Amino acid sequence: MPAQTLPRPGAGERVPGADESLRPDAPLTVLLVHNFYQKPGGEDRVFEVEGAMLEAHGHRVLRYTLHNDEVEGMGRAALAARTIWSRPAYREVRELVEREGVDVVHVHNTLPLASPAVYYAAKAGGAAVVQTLHNYRLICPGALLLRDGDLCHKCVGRSVALPAVQHACYRDSRPATAAVVASISAHRAAKTYCRAVDRYIALSEFARELFIEGNLPADRIAVKPNALATDPEIGSGGDYALFAGRLSKGKGLSVLLEAWTSDPNLPTLKIAGDGELACLAREAAAQDPRIEWLGWTETDDLLRLMGGAACLVTPSMWYEGWPLVAIEAMGQGTPVVATNHGAFPEMIVDGVSGALVPRGDAVALAEGVRTLLADPGALPDIRRATWELFHARFTREINYRQLRGIYADALATAHA
């Protein structure tokens, strides 16, 4: 990457001064930047939810979006180059920031079409830059810290993530992985991640510590979980367990099904989701009358399922960022049985609002569900405690105040 293609952050014509945007209650003009994936996911939903939340609190919200469908027909070399530095994204974002007087550019995903060029565009236009760390891409090119079903930290802290290329960790492709590694390495060398981003948002304290280990600046990483579209009402509860999510290796579907196979005393299990492991859910439902596979479920129907469940089960094998499905369940008073790693210990109080079990341990998972549901008379108290925990820590108003505080800190850094 030629040095002249990286403008010095803050080198634009508009020089911020002591203005109204520094007041903690001031309405802001915020530009949200997001590169949509080909398969819709949680990041896309958070992009939409947080934009609507900002608008509901009186902020002016603009959106700059790209979609990975656009990569079809692009040559490998052209795509790799754009992953490192997107001239169109730089030009368009800078024009938007300067024309609209944007205070904060909040970036959700840059891979591959936006690229870190959008940080420099925002800085050149005079805006503060915030980046939500939805996954672990900046310290793991595969984004999940998971390889072949096992947790993997081999690339954390490396200036060049060569193990990722060796194992084709991005899209099972060495060339595609090499392009991602080249982009991250080039911007590490250019100090982009230290110079051009005023605040990062990690979704949990666990994630924040990993990013610090991966050499992101500790003083610029704030913690704020993902927001929900609405604050749920407490549900009625029921007599079945629910799994909800994409049926992929990292979600622990095999462990879930093994738990039900190992324990005939577990209740009905409803599986809401689809994906590459759908065949396992289909086969399990055919063999065990307690298991029901519902396939992909629309949001409203899924929320009703959560409110009517005795518990939600999330035996994730990877470090979930901030699984919205668990928070949505807690908002309805439904306790959660989850893997005791990643963000889950920060969400769930073991024995109060759910149970935490060892990773990949089907026997412990079964025991966690069975123990939680052992006393039907205690379930109303568990549901109330879960709902109260949600309202004490995870409501939309709490989330908005956290986000507005992060924007204020980013503006103060940028203005300094």
C-alpha positions in Angstrom: 0.0 0.0 0.0 1.7 3.2 -1.1 2.3 5.7 1.7 0.7 8.5 -0.2 -2.7 6.7 -0.3 -3.0 7.1 3.5 -4.0 10.7 4.3 -3.0 11.8 7.8 -6.1 11.5 10.1 -7.5 14.9 10.7 -5.9 16.4 7.6 -9.2 17.5 6.0 -10.4 21.1 5.5 -13.0 21.0 8.3 -11.2 21.4 11.6 -13.5 20.6 14.5 -13.5 23.0 17.4 -15.3 23.4 20.7 -18.8 23.1 19.3 -22.3 21.9 20.4 -21.5 18.3 19.5 -19.3 18.0 22.7 -22.3 18.5 25.0 -23.4 15.0 26.2 -27.0 15.7 25.4 -26.4 17.4 22.0 -28.1 16.0 18.9 -25.6 14.7 16.5 -25.3 13.9 12.8 -24.1 10.3 12.7 -23.1 8.4 9.6 -23.4 4.6 9.9 -21.2 2.6 7.6 -21.8 -1.1 7.0 -20.8 -3.7 4.4 -23.6 -6.2 4.3 -22.8 -9.9 4.1 -24.3 -12.2 1.5 -26.1 -14.1 4.3 -28.0 -11.9 6.7 -26.8 -12.0 10.3 -26.7 -10.4 13.6 -24.4 -7.5 12.5 -26.9 -6.4 9.9 -29.6 -6.4 12.5 -27.6 -4.4 15.0 -26.8 -1.8 12.3 -30.5 -1.3 11.7 -31.5 -1.4 15.3 -28.9 1.1 16.6 -29.7 3.5 13.7 -33.4 3.5 14.6 -32.5 3.9 18.3 -30.4 7.0 17.6 -33.2 8.5 15.5 -35.7 7.9 18.3 -33.5 10.0 20.5 -33.4 12.9 18.1 -30.1 12.3 16.2 -29.8 12.7 12.5 -28.7 9.4 11.1 -27.2 8.9 7.6 -26.3 5.5 6.2 -23.5 4.4 3.8 -23.9 0.7 2.9 -22.3 -1.8 0.5 -23.3 -5.4 -0.1 -21.1 -8.4 -0.8 -23.3 -9.4 -3.8 -21.2 -6.7 -5.5 -18.1 -8.9 -5.4 -19.6 -11.2 -8.1 -17.6 -10.7 -11.2 -14.7 -8.9 -9.6 -11.3 -10.3 -10.3 -9.3 -11.7 -7.4 -6.6 -9.1 -7.6 -9.1 -6.2 -7.8 -11.0 -7.5 -4.8 -7.8 -8.0 -2.8 -6.7 -4.4 -3.5 -10.1 -3.0 -2.6 -10.1 -5.0 0.7 -6.9 -3.1 1.6 -7.9 0.3 0.2 -11.3 1.2 -1.4 -10.9 4.4 -3.4 -14.7 4.6 -4.1 -15.6 4.2 -0.4 -13.0 6.8 0.6 -14.3 9.3 -1.9 -18.0 8.7 -1.2 -17.7 8.7 2.6 -15.5 11.8 2.6 -18.0 13.7 0.4 -20.8 12.6 2.7 -19.0 13.7 5.9 -18.0 17.1 4.5 -21.4 17.9 2.7 -23.6 16.8 5.6 -21.5 18.1 8.5 -21.2 14.6 10.1 -20.1 14.5 13.7 -19.5 10.8 14.1 -18.8 8.1 11.6 -19.8 4.8 13.2 -18.5 1.8 11.3 -20.0 -1.7 11.7 -18.2 -3.8 9.0 -15.6 -2.8 6.4 -14.9 -6.2 4.8 -14.3 -6.3 1.9 -15.7 -3.4 -0.1 -15.6 -0.5 2.3 -12.1 -1.2 3.7 -10.4 0.8 6.5 -10.2 3.7 3.9 -13.5 4.8 5.4 -11.7 5.7 8.7 -9.4 8.0 6.9 -12.2 9.5 4.9 -14.1 10.3 8.1 -11.0 11.8 9.6 -10.2 13.9 6.5 -13.7 15.2 6.7 -13.4 16.2 10.3 -15.6 13.5 12.0 -14.9 11.3 14.9 -14.6 7.6 14.2 -16.2 4.7 16.1 -15.8 1.0 15.1 -18.0 -1.7 16.6 -16.0 -5.0 17.0 -18.8 -7.4 16.1 -16.4 -10.3 15.7 -12.7 -11.0 16.2 -11.6 -10.2 12.6 -8.9 -7.8 13.6 -7.1 -10.5 15.7 -8.3 -13.6 13.8 -8.9 -13.4 10.0 -11.5 -16.2 10.4 -13.3 -13.9 12.8 -14.4 -16.6 15.2 -11.2 -17.8 17.0 -12.4 -21.3 16.0 -10.7 -23.8 13.7 -11.8 -27.4 13.1 -14.2 -27.2 16.0 -11.5 -26.1 18.5 -10.7 -22.7 19.9 -7.7 -21.1 18.3 -5.6 -18.1 19.4 -2.6 -18.7 17.1 -3.0 -15.3 15.3 -3.8 -13.2 18.3 -1.1 -10.6 18.7 0.8 -11.5 15.5 1.7 -8.6 13.1 1.1 -11.0 10.2 -1.4 -13.8 10.7 0.4 -16.5 8.7 -1.3 -19.5 10.5 -4.7 -18.2 9.1 -3.4 -18.4 5.5 -1.9 -21.8 6.1 -5.3 -23.1 7.4 -7.4 -21.1 4.9 -9.4 -19.7 7.8 -11.5 -17.2 5.7 -14.0 -18.9 3.4 -11.8 -22.1 3.4 -9.7 -20.3 0.8 -6.0 -19.4 1.0 -6.2 -16.6 -1.6 -9.2 -15.0 0.1 -7.6 -15.4 3.6 -4.3 -13.9 2.2 -6.3 -10.9 1.1 -7.8 -10.4 4.5 -4.4 -10.9 6.2 -2.8 -8.4 3.8 -5.3 -5.8 4.6 -5.1 -6.2 8.4 -1.2 -6.4 8.3 -0.9 -3.3 6.0 -3.1 -1.3 8.3 -1.3 -2.5 11.4 2.0 -1.3 9.8 0.4 2.0 8.9 -0.9 2.4 12.5 -4.4 2.7 11.2 -6.0 1.0 14.1 -4.2 3.3 16.6 -4.4 6.6 14.7 -7.6 6.5 12.7 -10.2 5.1 15.1 -11.2 7.2 18.1 -13.2 4.6 20.0 -13.8 0.9 19.5 -16.9 -0.8 20.9 -16.2 -4.3 22.3 -19.4 -6.3 23.1 -18.1 -7.7 26.4 -15.2 -7.3 28.8 -14.0 -10.7 27.7 -13.7 -9.5 24.1 -12.1 -6.2 25.2 -9.3 -8.2 26.9 -8.7 -10.3 23.8 -8.5 -7.2 21.6 -6.0 -5.6 24.0 -4.0 -8.9 23.8 -4.2 -8.4 20.0 -2.6 -5.0 20.3 -5.5 -2.6 19.9 -5.1 0.5 22.1 -6.6 -0.3 25.5 -7.6 3.3 26.2 -9.8 3.4 23.1 -11.8 0.2 23.7 -15.2 0.8 25.4 -17.6 -2.0 26.3 -21.3 -1.9 25.1 -23.4 -4.9 24.3 -25.8 -5.0 21.3 -29.1 -3.3 21.6 -32.5 -4.9 21.0 -35.2 -3.5 18.8 -37.6 -3.3 21.7 -37.6 -4.1 25.4 -39.6 -7.4 25.6 -42.4 -8.1 28.1 -42.1 -10.9 30.5 -43.4 -14.2 29.0 -45.6 -16.9 30.4 -43.0 -19.7 30.4 -43.7 -23.3 29.5 -42.4 -26.9 29.7 -40.0 -27.1 26.7 -36.4 -26.1 26.1 -35.6 -24.0 23.0 -32.5 -23.7 20.8 -32.6 -20.8 18.4 -30.0 -19.8 15.9 -28.1 -20.8 12.8 -27.4 -24.5 12.6 -23.6 -24.3 12.2 -20.7 -25.9 13.8 -19.9 -23.1 16.1 -23.3 -23.1 17.7 -22.9 -26.5 19.4 -25.8 -28.3 17.8 -24.0 -31.7 18.0 -23.4 -31.2 21.8 -27.1 -30.2 22.2 -28.3 -33.3 20.5 -25.9 -35.6 22.3 -27.2 -34.1 25.6 -30.8 -35.1 24.7 -29.6 -38.6 23.6 -27.8 -39.1 26.8 -30.7 -38.2 29.1 -34.2 -39.5 28.6 -35.5 -37.3 31.4 -35.0 -34.0 29.5 -38.1 -32.2 28.3 -39.3 -31.5 24.8 -36.6 -29.6 22.7 -37.7 -27.2 20.0 -35.0 -26.3 17.5 -35.7 -23.0 15.6 -33.1 -22.4 12.9 -31.6 -23.5 9.6 -28.1 -23.9 8.2 -25.5 -26.4 7.0 -26.2 -28.8 9.9 -30.0 -28.9 9.4 -29.7 -32.6 8.4 -28.7 -33.3 12.1 -31.7 -31.6 13.4 -34.0 -33.3 10.9 -32.6 -36.8 11.8 -32.8 -36.2 15.5 -36.4 -35.1 15.2 -37.2 -38.2 13.2 -35.6 -40.5 15.9 -36.7 -38.8 19.1 -40.3 -37.7 19.7 -39.1 -35.2 22.3 -37.2 -33.2 19.6 -39.0 -30.9 17.1 -37.2 -29.1 14.3 -39.1 -25.9 13.3 -36.7 -24.7 10.6 -36.1 -21.0 10.0 -38.5 -19.0 12.2 -39.6 -15.4 11.7 -38.8 -12.9 14.4 -42.3 -12.5 15.9 -42.8 -16.3 16.0 -39.4 -16.8 17.6 -40.1 -14.2 20.3 -43.3 -16.1 21.1 -41.3 -19.3 21.3 -38.8 -17.7 23.7 -41.5 -16.3 26.0 -43.2 -19.7 26.1 -40.0 -21.8 26.8 -38.9 -23.1 30.1 -35.3 -22.2 29.1 -33.2 -21.3 26.2 -30.2 -23.6 25.5 -27.1 -22.1 23.8 -24.1 -24.5 23.9 -21.9 -22.4 21.7 -18.5 -23.8 20.8 -17.0 -20.4 19.8 -16.8 -17.1 21.8 -20.1 -15.5 20.9 -19.9 -11.8 20.5 -23.1 -10.8 22.2 -25.8 -13.3 21.2 -29.1 -11.3 20.8 -31.1 -14.5 21.2 -30.0 -14.9 24.8 -30.7 -11.3 25.7 -34.2 -11.5 24.0 -34.9 -14.6 26.0 -33.8 -13.0 29.3 -36.0 -9.9 28.5 -39.0 -12.2 28.6 -37.8 -13.9 31.8 -36.7 -17.1 30.1 -33.5 -18.4 31.8 -30.5 -19.4 29.7 -28.3 -22.5 29.9 -25.1 -21.6 28.1 -21.4 -22.4 27.7 -19.3 -21.0 30.5 -17.0 -18.8 28.3 -16.9 -15.7 26.2 -19.7 -13.2 26.9 -22.1 -15.6 28.6 -20.7 -15.2 32.1 -21.3 -11.4 31.8 -24.9 -12.0 30.8 -26.0 -14.9 33.0 -25.8 -15.3 36.8 -25.3 -19.0 37.3 -28.0 -20.5 39.4 -30.1 -17.3 39.3 -30.9 -16.4 35.7 -29.7 -19.7 34.1 -26.8 -22.1 34.2 -23.3 -22.0 32.9 -21.7 -25.3 31.8 -18.3 -26.4 30.4 -17.7 -26.1 26.7 -18.5 -29.2 24.7 -19.7 -31.3 27.7 -23.0 -32.9 26.7 -23.5 -34.5 30.1 -23.0 -31.2 32.0 -25.4 -29.5 29.5 -28.1 -32.1 30.2 -27.5 -31.7 34.0 -27.7 -28.0 33.7 -31.1 -28.1 32.0 -32.4 -30.8 34.3 -31.3 -29.0 37.5 -32.7 -25.7 36.3 -36.1 -27.2 35.6 -36.1 -29.7 38.5 -38.6 -27.7 40.6 -41.5 -26.3 38.6 -42.6 -24.3 41.7 -39.4 -22.4 41.6 -39.6 -21.4 37.9 -41.7 -18.3 38.4 -39.1 -16.9 40.8 -36.3 -17.7 38.3 -38.2 -16.0 35.5 -38.8 -12.9 37.6 -35.1 -12.8 38.6 -34.1 -13.2 35.0 -36.4 -10.4 33.9 -35.2 -8.1 36.6 -31.6 -8.7 35.7 -32.4 -7.7 32.1 -34.1 -4.5 33.2 -31.2 -3.6 35.5 -28.5 -4.0 32.8 -29.7 -4.4 29.2 -32.7 -2.2 28.3 -32.6 0.0 25.3 -32.4 3.2 27.4 -29.3 1.9 29.2 -27.8 0.9 25.9 -28.5 4.2 24.3 -26.8 6.1 27.2 -23.8 3.9 26.8 -23.6 4.6 23.1 -24.0 8.3 23.5 -21.3 8.3 26.1 -18.9 6.5 23.7 -19.7 9.1 21.0 -18.9 11.9 23.5 -15.6 10.2 24.3 -14.8 9.7 20.6 -15.6 13.4 19.8 -13.4 14.6 22.7 -10.5 12.5 21.3 -11.0 13.7 17.8 -11.4 17.3 18.8 -8.2 17.1 21.0 
